[in-house]
């Protein structure tokens, strides 16, 4: 119990101190009014579309699953089975890793290249933890889908609008949707400092169509994807590893330690 309390206090202190140092606080959930904050543990997964090495039970995801998070297409949304998703984040010295577990009852990826947003797709926006204008130059915007198509629209360093070599993607279909697993190399995001304790502005987005063009867009904040004027959510970059070894060399997850 003592160890559990110590770990909890340490994690809480890290989150609070990181948010204090951030330029702006994270945006709040449009339904619950709780700050949109998740913690990124350290780890290096295989990018293979299989999340067995992610220990998802011990990671808090960014969750998109309520009508208040619909920016477009509310009349077309038929609940969580129609479109919803959990986004998990881990990181290491070279990459940030994002796993998206998406529910979608009809998968349609009929667009390519710069237009993949106009069908079933995932968009990830990353930036510094500060509010900014909406010119499209204050964040990095990456997109990918379950056909492993990918694109980089916005880039704070001025070299976007292309298929990015820095983004690796693998995916798999599930009974009720799909999984996308991605890594993004820090070398292509020079305006963000990926360092233990830092907050990174984060805005995951789901696009959905049933037949042709995009009919629904769901975002973590409920705002338009690029809109930073009220802030994004935050990822806090933790020093904690996905797993640790005890003195007896038995591998324990941080989640297991917290529950002792």
C-alpha positions as CSV (number, residue, x, y, z in Angstrom):
1,X,0.0,0.0,0.0
2,X,2.8,2.4,0.9
3,X,4.5,1.7,-2.5
4,X,1.2,2.3,-4.2
5,X,0.8,5.7,-2.5
6,X,4.3,6.8,-3.2
7,X,4.0,6.0,-6.9
8,X,0.7,7.8,-7.1
9,X,2.0,10.9,-5.3
10,X,5.1,10.9,-7.6
11,X,3.0,10.7,-10.8
12,X,0.6,13.4,-9.6
13,X,3.4,15.7,-8.6
14,X,5.0,15.3,-12.1
15,X,1.7,16.1,-13.8
16,X,1.0,19.2,-11.7
17,X,4.6,20.5,-12.1
18,X,4.5,20.0,-15.8
19,X,1.2,21.8,-16.2
20,X,2.5,24.7,-14.1
21,X,5.4,25.1,-16.5
22,X,3.2,24.9,-19.6
23,X,2.4,28.2,-21.4
24,X,-1.3,27.5,-21.2
25,X,-3.5,25.0,-19.4
26,X,-5.0,22.1,-21.4
27,X,-8.5,22.4,-22.9
28,X,-11.2,20.8,-20.9
29,X,-13.5,17.9,-22.0
30,X,-16.6,19.4,-23.6
31,X,-18.9,17.2,-21.6
32,X,-17.2,16.5,-18.2
33,X,-15.1,19.8,-18.0
34,X,-12.1,17.7,-16.8
35,X,-8.7,18.8,-18.2
36,X,-7.7,16.8,-21.2
37,X,-4.4,15.3,-20.0
38,X,-2.8,11.9,-20.5
39,X,0.6,10.6,-19.5
40,X,3.0,9.1,-22.0
41,X,5.2,6.4,-20.4
42,X,8.5,5.5,-22.0
43,X,8.7,2.5,-24.3
44,X,9.6,1.3,-27.7
45,X,6.9,-0.9,-29.3
46,X,7.1,-2.8,-32.6
47,X,5.1,-1.0,-35.3
48,X,3.2,-4.0,-36.6
49,X,-0.5,-3.2,-36.0
50,X,-0.5,-5.6,-33.0
51,X,-0.8,-3.9,-29.6
52,X,0.2,-6.8,-27.4
53,X,3.3,-5.0,-26.3
54,X,1.5,-1.8,-25.3
55,X,0.1,-2.9,-21.9
56,X,-3.1,-0.9,-22.7
57,X,-4.7,-1.8,-19.3
58,X,-2.1,0.5,-17.6
59,X,-2.2,3.4,-20.0
60,X,-4.8,6.2,-19.8
61,X,-6.1,7.0,-23.3
62,X,-7.4,10.1,-24.9
63,X,-11.1,9.0,-25.4
64,X,-13.3,10.2,-28.2
65,X,-16.8,8.7,-27.7
66,X,-19.5,11.3,-26.9
67,X,-21.7,13.6,-29.0
68,X,-20.2,16.7,-27.5
69,X,-16.9,15.8,-29.3
70,X,-18.6,15.9,-32.7
71,X,-17.4,18.9,-34.7
72,X,-19.1,17.7,-37.9
73,X,-22.0,15.4,-38.7
74,X,-23.8,15.1,-35.4
75,X,-27.1,14.0,-37.3
76,X,-25.2,11.3,-39.0
77,X,-23.6,9.8,-35.8
78,X,-25.2,6.6,-34.6
79,X,-23.3,6.2,-31.3
80,X,-20.0,4.7,-30.3
81,X,-20.3,1.7,-32.6
82,X,-20.6,4.1,-35.6
83,X,-17.5,6.0,-34.6
84,X,-15.4,6.3,-31.5
85,X,-11.8,5.6,-30.4
86,X,-9.1,5.5,-27.8
87,X,-5.7,7.0,-28.4
88,X,-2.6,5.8,-26.4
89,X,0.8,7.4,-26.3
90,X,4.3,6.2,-25.4
91,X,7.7,7.7,-26.2
92,X,11.4,7.1,-26.3
93,X,14.5,9.1,-27.2
94,X,13.8,9.1,-31.0
95,X,10.0,8.8,-31.5
96,X,6.6,9.3,-30.2
97,X,4.3,6.3,-30.6
98,X,0.5,6.5,-31.0
99,X,-1.9,3.6,-30.9
100,X,-5.5,4.2,-32.0
101,X,-8.2,1.6,-31.3
102,X,-11.2,2.7,-33.4
103,X,-14.8,1.5,-33.5
104,X,-16.3,2.0,-37.0
105,X,-19.2,-0.2,-38.2
106,X,-18.4,0.5,-41.9
107,X,-14.9,1.1,-43.0
108,X,-14.4,3.2,-46.2
109,X,-11.0,4.5,-47.2
110,X,-11.6,5.6,-50.8
111,X,-9.3,8.7,-50.8
112,X,-5.5,8.9,-51.3
113,X,-2.7,11.2,-50.6
114,X,-3.6,14.7,-49.4
115,X,-7.3,13.8,-49.4
116,X,-7.3,10.9,-47.0
117,X,-9.0,13.1,-44.4
118,X,-12.1,13.0,-46.6
119,X,-12.9,9.4,-45.8
120,X,-12.2,7.1,-42.8
121,X,-9.0,8.4,-41.3
122,X,-7.1,9.5,-38.2
123,X,-5.6,12.9,-37.8
124,X,-2.9,13.7,-35.1
125,X,-2.0,17.3,-34.3
126,X,1.0,18.0,-32.1
127,X,2.3,21.4,-30.9
128,X,3.8,23.4,-28.0
129,X,1.4,23.7,-25.1
130,X,0.2,27.2,-25.9
131,X,-2.8,28.8,-27.6
132,X,-2.2,30.1,-31.0
133,X,-3.9,31.4,-34.1
134,X,-5.4,29.1,-36.7
135,X,-3.2,29.7,-39.7
136,X,-2.1,26.0,-39.8
137,X,1.5,26.9,-39.0
138,X,1.4,26.4,-35.2
139,X,1.2,22.7,-35.2
140,X,2.3,19.5,-36.9
141,X,-0.7,17.6,-38.5
142,X,-0.3,14.0,-39.5
143,X,-2.9,11.7,-41.0
144,X,-3.1,7.9,-41.6
145,X,-5.7,5.2,-42.0
146,X,-6.2,1.4,-41.8
147,X,-4.9,1.0,-45.3
148,X,-1.6,2.4,-44.1
149,X,-2.0,5.5,-46.2
150,X,-0.4,8.6,-44.6
151,X,0.1,12.3,-45.1
152,X,1.7,15.3,-43.4
153,X,-0.4,18.5,-44.0
154,X,0.9,21.1,-41.6
155,X,4.4,21.5,-40.4
156,X,5.8,24.1,-38.0
157,X,9.1,23.9,-39.7
158,X,7.7,24.7,-43.2
159,X,8.2,21.3,-45.0
160,X,4.7,19.8,-44.9
161,X,2.2,18.9,-47.6
162,X,3.8,15.5,-48.5
163,X,3.8,11.8,-47.7
164,X,6.2,11.8,-44.6
165,X,9.1,9.4,-44.3
166,X,9.2,10.3,-40.6
167,X,5.8,8.6,-40.0
168,X,5.7,4.8,-39.8
169,X,2.3,3.1,-39.8
170,X,0.9,-0.4,-39.4
171,X,-2.7,-1.4,-39.0
172,X,-5.1,-4.3,-38.6
173,X,-8.9,-4.7,-38.9
174,X,-11.0,-5.8,-35.9
175,X,-14.5,-7.2,-35.5
176,X,-15.9,-3.7,-34.8
177,X,-13.4,-1.4,-36.5
178,X,-9.6,-1.1,-36.8
179,X,-6.3,-0.5,-35.0
180,X,-3.6,1.9,-36.3
181,X,-0.1,2.0,-34.7
182,X,2.2,4.8,-35.7
183,X,5.6,6.3,-34.8
184,X,6.8,9.8,-35.6
185,X,10.5,10.7,-35.7
186,X,11.4,13.8,-33.6
187,X,13.8,14.9,-36.3
188,X,10.8,16.2,-38.3
189,X,9.3,18.1,-35.3
190,X,12.1,20.4,-34.4
191,X,9.8,23.0,-32.8
192,X,8.7,20.6,-30.0
193,X,11.1,19.6,-27.2
194,X,10.5,15.9,-26.3
195,X,12.0,15.9,-22.8
196,X,11.0,14.2,-19.6
197,X,8.4,16.3,-17.7
198,X,7.4,18.4,-20.7
199,X,3.9,18.9,-21.9
200,X,3.1,18.4,-25.5
201,X,-0.1,19.8,-27.0
202,X,-2.1,16.9,-28.5
203,X,-5.3,16.8,-30.5
204,X,-6.4,13.4,-31.9
205,X,-9.2,13.4,-34.5
206,X,-11.4,10.8,-36.2
207,X,-12.8,11.3,-39.7
208,X,-15.6,9.0,-41.0
209,X,-17.6,8.3,-44.1
210,X,-20.1,5.6,-45.0
211,X,-20.1,6.0,-48.8
212,X,-18.1,8.8,-50.4
213,X,-16.9,12.0,-48.7
214,X,-16.4,12.7,-45.0
215,X,-19.7,12.8,-43.0
216,X,-18.4,12.9,-39.4
217,X,-15.5,14.5,-37.7
218,X,-14.9,13.8,-34.0
219,X,-12.2,15.6,-32.0
220,X,-10.8,15.3,-28.5
221,X,-11.8,18.9,-27.7
222,X,-15.0,18.9,-29.8
223,X,-13.5,21.9,-31.7
224,X,-12.4,22.1,-35.3
225,X,-9.1,20.1,-35.6
226,X,-6.8,23.1,-36.3
227,X,-8.4,25.4,-33.7
228,X,-5.8,26.1,-31.0
229,X,-7.4,29.4,-29.9
230,X,-8.8,27.6,-26.8
231,X,-5.9,25.1,-26.4
232,X,-5.4,21.5,-27.1
233,X,-5.2,18.6,-24.7
234,X,-1.8,17.7,-23.2
235,X,0.5,14.7,-23.1
236,X,2.8,14.7,-20.1
237,X,6.1,13.0,-21.0
238,X,6.9,10.7,-18.1
239,X,10.2,9.2,-17.1
240,X,8.5,6.0,-16.1
241,X,9.1,2.9,-18.3
242,X,6.3,0.7,-19.6
243,X,7.8,-2.0,-17.4
244,X,10.5,-2.4,-14.7
245,X,12.3,-5.4,-13.2
246,X,12.3,-6.3,-9.5
247,X,15.3,-7.5,-7.6
248,X,14.1,-11.1,-8.3
249,X,14.3,-10.2,-12.1
250,X,10.6,-10.7,-12.4
251,X,9.1,-8.2,-14.9
252,X,6.4,-6.0,-13.4
253,X,4.3,-3.4,-15.1
254,X,3.8,-0.1,-13.5
255,X,0.1,-0.8,-13.4
256,X,0.8,-4.0,-11.4
257,X,3.0,-2.0,-9.0
258,X,0.3,0.6,-8.5
259,X,-2.3,-2.1,-7.6
260,X,-0.1,-3.8,-5.0
